[in-house]
Amino acid sequence: MEKRTTFNAHEGQVLDLLFARESRSMISAGIDNLVKVWTVGDWQINATLQGHEKSVNAIALSPDGSTLVSGSSDATVKLWSLPKREVRQTLRDRKKAVSSVTVSDDGSWVAAGWYGGQAVVWTMDGEKIVGVRASGKNLSTVAISPNGELLATGGLGGDVKVWEIPSGGLRQTLSGHETAVNTLHFMRRGNRLISLGYEGTIRLWDTETWEEERVVELEDPPARRFILSADEVRGALSLEGRVQIWDTASWDPVDELTVGTKAVGSMAFSPDRAWFAAGGADGKVRVWESV
């Protein structure tokens, strides 16, 4: 990948990034309580979304690109109308920080994870479907299965738990990680759940048998976050001061990008994989062009 630009995005750490479905805009969330929309290519700011009272820790986008979901340390989840650049709805469940948000593939569900171990699923209209006490410790990641029937949760403690939607019944507990689970992703192909552990392993779970299919040992833990490209051909792993690009067929790293700041808090592939972005603790976003 060829590095194209670096720009100041937030006052303080960039906590999450995503590209809109049409790849013409990129959205960032920061510790400065703001969500910002950037134009892809010239990387100029297009809009600033204000409404959260504390850091915006996570963002997700509806499949049609019309609704942005944001989770904040102010204990709220906000649903933004992107065309209007305004808050459509504010959701609350606990008086603790929201650490993770996601939207189901069909746009039916919004899910969030809280510090304190609570996870909640709502409809896109804000109706609460189910809440589960996933852990007595902080959650850091939630994921919804491609068919919308399962919710996976992970955080401090190392166990991954899989819950049924809408009943909230516990389907499975997956053990193997140590200390904390930082990232969860259901893959659309291959019936797999991917989990990243702080101790330095990526684990692939068969979602039919729930057997551990593969363990990938990382050479340089701790690992902070793992993301997938939209086509699931590439993955990106954030380490201290750098990002590794992985091939998900062989599960080998194929490229390494120097970020220039120790903490890499956010990453995103554009849907067409033409661009890759990483946000750091210094408030800057670095952008590479795929080659």
C-alpha positions as CSV (number, residue, x, y, z in Angstrom):
1,M,0.0,0.0,0.0
2,E,1.1,3.5,-0.8
3,K,0.6,6.2,1.9
4,R,-1.3,9.1,0.5
5,T,-2.0,11.6,3.3
6,T,-2.1,12.4,7.0
7,F,-4.6,14.9,8.4
8,N,-5.7,16.2,11.8
9,A,-9.1,14.7,12.6
10,H,-9.8,15.1,16.3
11,E,-8.6,16.8,19.4
12,G,-7.1,13.7,21.0
13,Q,-7.5,10.0,20.1
14,V,-9.4,8.8,17.0
15,L,-11.5,6.0,18.5
16,D,-13.3,4.6,15.5
17,L,-13.4,4.9,11.7
18,L,-15.6,3.7,8.9
19,F,-16.2,4.3,5.2
20,A,-19.7,4.9,3.8
21,R,-21.0,2.2,1.5
22,E,-20.5,4.2,-1.7
23,S,-16.9,5.0,-0.7
24,R,-17.4,8.7,-1.2
25,S,-17.2,9.6,2.5
26,M,-15.4,8.5,5.6
27,I,-16.7,8.9,9.2
28,S,-14.5,9.3,12.3
29,A,-15.3,9.3,16.0
30,G,-13.1,10.9,18.6
31,I,-12.4,11.3,22.3
32,D,-13.4,15.0,21.8
33,N,-17.1,14.0,21.8
34,L,-17.5,14.5,18.0
35,V,-18.3,12.5,14.9
36,K,-17.0,13.9,11.7
37,V,-17.7,13.2,8.0
38,W,-14.9,13.5,5.5
39,T,-14.9,13.6,1.7
40,V,-12.8,10.7,0.3
41,G,-10.0,11.8,-1.9
42,D,-9.4,15.3,-0.8
43,W,-10.1,14.4,2.8
44,Q,-11.8,17.7,3.6
45,I,-14.4,17.9,6.4
46,N,-18.0,17.7,5.1
47,A,-19.9,17.7,8.4
48,T,-19.4,17.6,12.2
49,L,-22.1,15.8,14.3
50,Q,-22.4,17.2,17.8
51,G,-24.6,15.7,20.5
52,H,-22.6,13.4,22.7
53,E,-21.4,14.8,26.0
54,K,-18.4,12.5,26.3
55,S,-16.1,10.5,24.0
56,V,-17.6,8.7,21.0
57,N,-16.1,5.2,21.4
58,A,-17.8,3.3,18.5
59,I,-19.7,3.9,15.3
60,A,-21.6,1.7,12.8
61,L,-23.6,2.2,9.7
62,S,-27.0,0.8,8.5
63,P,-26.8,-1.2,5.3
64,D,-28.5,1.5,3.3
65,G,-26.1,4.1,4.6
66,S,-28.9,6.4,5.9
67,T,-28.4,5.8,9.6
68,L,-25.3,6.2,11.6
69,V,-25.1,4.6,15.1
70,S,-22.7,6.0,17.7
71,G,-21.9,4.8,21.2
72,S,-20.4,7.1,23.8
73,S,-19.0,7.3,27.3
74,D,-22.0,9.5,28.1
75,A,-23.9,6.1,28.4
76,T,-26.0,6.8,25.2
77,V,-26.4,5.3,21.8
78,K,-27.5,7.8,19.2
79,L,-29.1,7.1,15.8
80,W,-28.2,9.8,13.3
81,S,-30.0,10.6,10.1
82,L,-27.0,11.1,7.8
83,P,-28.9,12.9,5.0
84,K,-30.1,15.4,7.6
85,R,-27.0,15.3,9.8
86,E,-29.1,15.2,12.9
87,V,-30.0,12.9,15.8
88,R,-33.0,10.7,15.0
89,Q,-33.1,8.9,18.4
90,T,-31.2,8.5,21.6
91,L,-31.1,5.1,23.3
92,R,-30.2,4.5,27.0
93,D,-30.0,1.4,29.1
94,R,-27.2,1.7,31.6
95,K,-25.4,4.6,33.3
96,K,-22.0,3.4,32.1
97,A,-19.9,3.9,29.0
98,V,-20.9,2.3,25.7
99,S,-17.9,0.5,24.3
100,S,-19.2,-1.1,21.1
101,V,-22.0,-0.8,18.6
102,T,-23.0,-2.8,15.5
103,V,-25.9,-3.1,13.1
104,S,-27.2,-6.4,11.6
105,D,-26.7,-7.1,7.9
106,D,-30.4,-6.7,7.1
107,G,-30.7,-3.4,9.1
108,S,-33.2,-4.9,11.6
109,W,-31.1,-4.8,14.8
110,V,-28.8,-2.3,16.6
111,A,-26.7,-3.8,19.3
112,A,-24.5,-2.2,22.0
113,G,-22.1,-3.3,24.7
114,W,-21.5,-1.5,28.0
115,Y,-18.9,-1.2,30.6
116,G,-20.3,-3.4,33.4
117,G,-21.1,-6.3,31.1
118,Q,-24.6,-5.4,29.7
119,A,-25.4,-5.9,26.0
120,V,-28.7,-4.7,24.4
121,V,-30.4,-5.2,21.1
122,W,-33.0,-2.8,19.7
123,T,-34.9,-2.4,16.5
124,M,-33.8,0.5,14.2
125,D,-36.9,2.3,15.6
126,G,-35.5,2.1,19.1
127,E,-37.7,-0.7,20.5
128,K,-35.7,-2.8,23.0
129,I,-35.7,-6.4,22.0
130,V,-33.4,-8.0,24.5
131,G,-30.8,-7.2,27.1
132,V,-28.3,-9.7,28.5
133,R,-26.0,-9.6,31.4
134,A,-23.0,-10.9,29.4
135,S,-20.4,-10.5,32.0
136,G,-19.7,-8.9,35.4
137,K,-16.8,-7.1,33.7
138,N,-16.5,-4.5,30.9
139,L,-17.5,-5.5,27.4
140,S,-15.3,-4.3,24.6
141,T,-17.0,-5.9,21.5
142,V,-20.4,-7.1,20.2
143,A,-21.2,-8.7,16.9
144,I,-24.4,-9.9,15.2
145,S,-24.5,-13.0,13.0
146,P,-25.3,-12.6,9.3
147,N,-28.7,-14.1,9.7
148,G,-29.5,-11.8,12.6
149,E,-30.2,-14.6,15.0
150,L,-27.2,-14.5,17.3
151,L,-25.3,-11.9,19.3
152,A,-21.7,-12.5,20.3
153,T,-20.1,-10.6,23.2
154,G,-16.6,-10.3,24.5
155,G,-14.5,-8.2,26.9
156,L,-12.5,-8.5,30.1
157,G,-12.2,-12.1,31.3
158,G,-11.5,-13.8,28.0
159,D,-14.7,-15.8,27.4
160,V,-16.8,-15.2,24.2
161,K,-20.5,-15.7,24.8
162,V,-23.1,-16.3,22.1
163,W,-26.7,-15.3,22.7
164,E,-29.9,-16.0,20.8
165,I,-32.0,-13.1,19.4
166,P,-34.7,-12.3,20.4
167,S,-35.0,-14.7,23.4
168,G,-31.7,-13.7,25.0
169,G,-30.9,-17.4,25.7
170,L,-27.2,-18.3,26.1
171,R,-26.3,-20.5,23.1
172,Q,-22.6,-21.0,23.7
173,T,-19.6,-20.0,25.8
174,L,-16.3,-20.1,23.9
175,S,-13.1,-20.3,26.1
176,G,-9.5,-20.0,25.1
177,H,-8.5,-16.3,25.2
178,E,-6.7,-14.9,28.2
179,T,-7.3,-11.5,29.9
180,A,-9.6,-9.9,27.3
181,V,-11.4,-10.3,24.0
182,N,-10.8,-7.1,21.9
183,T,-12.7,-7.9,18.7
184,L,-15.4,-10.2,17.4
185,H,-16.5,-10.6,13.7
186,F,-19.0,-13.0,12.2
187,M,-17.8,-13.9,8.6
188,R,-20.5,-14.0,5.9
189,R,-18.7,-16.8,4.3
190,G,-17.5,-20.0,5.8
191,N,-19.7,-20.1,9.0
192,R,-17.0,-18.6,11.1
193,L,-16.7,-16.3,14.1
194,I,-13.4,-14.5,14.5
195,S,-12.1,-13.4,17.9
196,L,-9.0,-11.5,18.8
197,G,-7.5,-11.8,22.2
198,Y,-5.3,-9.3,24.0
199,E,-2.8,-12.1,24.7
200,G,-2.0,-12.3,21.0
201,T,-4.1,-14.9,19.3
202,I,-6.8,-14.8,16.6
203,R,-9.2,-17.7,16.9
204,L,-11.6,-19.0,14.3
205,W,-14.8,-20.8,15.6
206,D,-17.1,-22.9,13.5
207,T,-20.6,-21.4,14.0
208,E,-22.3,-24.7,13.4
209,T,-20.4,-26.9,15.8
210,W,-18.7,-24.1,17.9
211,E,-15.5,-26.0,17.7
212,E,-12.2,-24.0,17.6
213,E,-11.2,-24.4,14.0
214,R,-7.9,-22.5,14.0
215,V,-5.6,-20.5,16.3
216,V,-3.3,-17.9,14.8
217,E,-0.5,-17.0,17.1
218,L,0.7,-13.4,16.7
219,E,4.4,-12.7,16.9
220,D,4.1,-9.3,18.6
221,P,1.3,-9.0,21.2
222,P,-0.5,-7.2,22.6
223,A,-3.0,-6.9,19.7
224,R,-5.6,-4.1,20.0
225,R,-8.1,-4.5,17.2
226,F,-8.8,-6.6,14.1
227,I,-11.1,-5.6,11.2
228,L,-12.2,-7.2,8.0
229,S,-12.6,-5.7,4.5
230,A,-16.1,-5.8,3.1
231,D,-15.2,-8.7,0.8
232,E,-13.5,-10.5,3.7
233,V,-10.4,-11.1,1.6
234,R,-8.2,-8.9,3.8
235,G,-7.9,-8.2,7.5
236,A,-6.1,-5.5,9.4
237,L,-4.5,-5.9,12.8
238,S,-3.5,-2.9,15.0
239,L,-0.3,-3.3,17.0
240,E,1.9,-0.7,18.7
241,G,2.9,1.9,16.2
242,R,1.9,-0.1,13.1
243,V,-0.8,-2.0,11.3
244,Q,-0.5,-5.5,9.7
245,I,-2.6,-6.4,6.6
246,W,-3.5,-10.1,6.6
247,D,-4.7,-12.5,3.9
248,T,-7.7,-14.3,5.3
249,A,-7.3,-17.4,3.1
250,S,-3.8,-18.3,4.4
251,W,-4.0,-16.3,7.6
252,D,-0.6,-14.8,6.9
253,P,0.4,-11.1,7.1
254,V,1.0,-9.6,3.6
255,D,1.9,-6.0,4.4
256,E,2.9,-3.8,7.3
257,L,2.1,-0.1,7.6
258,T,4.0,2.3,10.0
259,V,1.5,4.6,11.7
260,G,3.8,6.9,13.6
261,T,2.0,6.9,16.9
262,K,2.1,4.1,19.5
263,A,-1.6,3.6,20.0
264,V,-3.6,2.8,16.9
265,G,-7.2,3.0,18.1
266,S,-9.1,2.7,14.8
267,M,-8.9,1.3,11.3
268,A,-11.1,1.0,8.2
269,F,-11.1,-0.4,4.7
270,S,-13.2,1.4,2.1
271,P,-15.8,-1.1,0.6
272,D,-13.9,-1.4,-2.6
273,R,-10.6,-1.7,-0.8
274,A,-9.2,1.3,-2.7
275,W,-8.4,3.0,0.6
276,F,-7.3,2.0,4.1
277,A,-7.3,4.4,7.0
278,A,-5.9,4.3,10.6
279,G,-6.5,6.7,13.4
280,G,-4.1,7.3,16.2
281,A,-3.8,8.6,19.8
282,D,-2.4,11.9,18.3
283,G,-5.8,12.8,16.7
284,K,-4.5,12.2,13.2
285,V,-5.8,9.9,10.5
286,R,-3.4,8.3,8.1
287,V,-4.7,7.1,4.7
288,W,-3.1,4.6,2.3
289,E,-4.1,3.8,-1.3
290,S,-4.3,0.1,-2.1
291,V,-2.0,-1.1,-4.9
